[in-house]
Amino acid sequence: MKHKLLANDAGERTFILILEEDDEAFACLTAFARQERITAASVTAIGAFRSATIAFFEFETKNYKKIPVEVQTEVLSLMGDVAVDEKGEASLHLHVVLGLSDGSTRGGHFLQGHVRPTLEVVVRETPAKLRRRHNAELGIALIDIDQA
């Protein structure tokens, strides 16, 4: 993965990240956010994966149903945010829409994707600090705006 700082104005940084073939996208983005100590940001990306794993949150069971996508796909839209978890580490929440060769799509919570041939990512940081807290009733961690 290569990255470059595009702008740094009043505490708001904008980065471009270019992921290369075989990079695992979620791990690369998490490592980058932690390395740069990003505490609040939006993430957008386009590109392609040779395989991916997405998920659907089943409210009744409070679990994510994993959906493997074991074919080449176009990343039509990948978007989400960065906040910090209860340990103070960067925590990503990303959703993705993948385009298949027949024009159909698959989408959901983004868990993993192996890049082929590239993934172009823009990370727009804000000077805020967003914190995710585990919500026991829902079974997931959500941004707590009272702590922002």
Backbone torsions as a table, in degrees:
resi	resn	phi	psi	omega
1	MET	NA	137.0	173.8
2	LYS	-114.1	150.7	176.2
3	HIS	-146.7	158.3	179.9
4	LYS	-147.9	138.5	173.9
5	LEU	-78.8	120.3	-178.8
6	LEU	-93.2	-33.5	-177.7
7	ALA	-152.8	148.1	176.6
8	ASN	-146.2	96.5	-173.3
9	ASP	-135.9	119.2	175.8
10	ALA	53.4	42.3	178.1
11	GLY	81.8	2.8	177.9
12	GLU	-108.5	117.2	178.7
13	ARG	-107.8	145.7	174.0
14	THR	-124.5	126.8	-179.7
15	PHE	-118.1	150.2	166.2
16	ILE	-112.6	132.8	177.0
17	LEU	-120.4	132.5	176.7
18	ILE	-116.4	110.2	178.1
19	LEU	-90.3	145.3	-174.6
20	GLU	-108.8	169.2	-178.2
21	GLU	-50.3	134.3	179.2
22	ASP	78.1	-7.0	172.6
23	ASP	-61.9	141.4	173.6
24	GLU	-93.5	114.2	-167.5
25	ALA	-61.6	-48.8	-175.6
26	PHE	-62.7	-43.1	179.2
27	ALA	-64.8	-42.3	179.1
28	CYS	-63.1	-44.5	-178.6
29	LEU	-67.3	-39.0	177.8
30	THR	-64.8	-46.1	179.7
31	ALA	-61.2	-41.5	179.0
32	PHE	-63.2	-47.2	-179.0
33	ALA	-61.2	-38.9	179.2
34	ARG	-71.2	-41.2	179.1
35	GLN	-61.3	-40.9	-178.0
36	GLU	-86.6	-1.3	180.0
37	ARG	56.0	46.0	179.4
38	ILE	-78.7	128.4	-178.2
39	THR	-111.9	-12.5	176.9
40	ALA	-161.3	125.0	-178.9
41	ALA	-164.3	160.5	169.2
42	SER	-108.7	151.2	-176.5
43	VAL	-129.6	132.7	172.1
44	THR	-135.6	149.6	-179.1
45	ALA	-157.9	155.2	169.5
46	ILE	-140.0	159.1	179.5
47	GLY	156.5	-137.9	-177.9
48	ALA	-156.3	152.6	176.9
49	PHE	-125.1	147.2	170.4
50	ARG	-83.1	-26.0	174.5
51	SER	-160.7	157.1	-179.6
52	ALA	-153.5	162.8	171.0
53	THR	-128.2	124.4	176.5
54	ILE	-117.7	176.2	-178.7
55	ALA	-150.6	158.2	176.0
56	PHE	-123.7	126.5	-179.4
57	PHE	-79.5	116.9	178.2
58	GLU	-91.8	106.6	-173.1
59	PHE	-59.0	-39.3	-176.4
60	GLU	-63.2	-39.6	-178.2
61	THR	-96.5	-12.2	-177.8
62	LYS	58.8	37.9	178.3
63	ASN	-131.1	154.9	174.3
64	TYR	-90.6	126.1	174.3
65	LYS	-87.2	114.2	-179.0
66	LYS	-73.4	140.1	179.4
67	ILE	-127.1	100.8	178.3
68	PRO	-74.6	139.6	175.5
69	VAL	-123.1	97.7	-170.4
70	GLU	-98.5	34.8	177.4
71	VAL	-134.5	163.0	175.0
72	GLN	-61.8	132.4	178.7
73	THR	-137.1	155.5	169.2
74	GLU	-90.4	134.8	173.5
75	VAL	-84.2	97.7	-177.6
76	LEU	-73.7	-34.3	178.5
77	SER	-161.1	127.2	170.7
78	LEU	-129.7	123.6	-177.6
79	MET	-147.9	156.8	178.3
80	GLY	170.1	-155.4	-176.5
81	ASP	-142.8	166.7	173.9
82	VAL	-120.2	133.8	172.1
83	ALA	-139.1	-177.9	174.6
84	VAL	-106.8	146.1	179.6
85	ASP	-86.0	-174.0	-176.8
86	GLU	-67.7	-14.2	176.0
87	LYS	-93.9	-1.9	-178.7
88	GLY	85.5	9.4	179.5
89	GLU	-94.2	149.9	176.7
90	ALA	-58.9	133.9	-177.8
91	SER	-130.4	122.9	-178.3
92	LEU	-99.2	142.3	172.1
93	HIS	-128.7	108.5	-173.1
94	LEU	-127.6	144.2	172.6
95	HIS	-121.6	154.7	-176.3
96	VAL	-142.9	146.8	169.0
97	VAL	-118.1	121.8	-178.8
98	LEU	-108.5	133.5	177.7
99	GLY	-98.5	129.6	178.3
100	LEU	-94.8	167.6	-173.3
101	SER	-63.9	-22.9	179.2
102	ASP	-90.8	6.1	179.4
103	GLY	90.6	-6.7	176.6
104	SER	-78.4	169.3	-177.9
105	THR	-130.7	159.3	170.2
106	ARG	-131.7	141.1	-179.8
107	GLY	-149.3	159.3	177.1
108	GLY	164.2	-164.2	177.4
109	HIS	-67.6	128.8	-176.1
110	PHE	-86.3	121.9	178.7
111	LEU	-108.6	-37.7	-173.7
112	GLN	-163.7	145.4	175.2
113	GLY	-157.5	130.0	177.2
114	HIS	-97.8	118.7	-171.6
115	VAL	-69.7	138.0	167.8
116	ARG	-161.0	112.4	1.5
117	PRO	-95.7	-19.6	-176.7
118	THR	-153.0	161.6	171.1
119	LEU	-140.0	123.5	-179.5
120	GLU	-104.9	119.9	-171.2
121	VAL	-122.7	135.4	172.4
122	VAL	-114.0	127.6	177.3
123	VAL	-115.9	118.5	179.6
124	ARG	-111.1	107.3	-178.2
125	GLU	-87.4	146.4	172.4
126	THR	-115.5	160.6	-178.3
127	PRO	-77.2	3.8	-179.9
128	ALA	-78.1	172.7	171.4
129	LYS	-127.2	109.1	178.5
130	LEU	-97.0	138.0	-178.2
131	ARG	-121.7	133.1	173.5
132	ARG	-94.7	136.5	176.4
133	ARG	-127.2	141.6	179.5
134	HIS	-69.2	128.5	176.6
135	ASN	-103.0	106.3	-175.3
136	ALA	-62.2	-35.5	-179.3
137	GLU	-63.8	-39.2	-179.6
138	LEU	-90.8	-25.2	-179.1
139	GLY	83.9	15.1	179.6
140	ILE	-138.8	164.5	177.0
141	ALA	-93.6	131.2	-179.4
142	LEU	-123.8	155.2	176.1
143	ILE	-66.9	130.1	178.3
144	ASP	-100.8	98.2	-175.1
145	ILE	-69.4	-17.8	175.7
146	ASP	-68.3	-19.4	178.9
147	GLN	-98.4	2.0	-178.0
148	ALA	-76.8	NA	NA
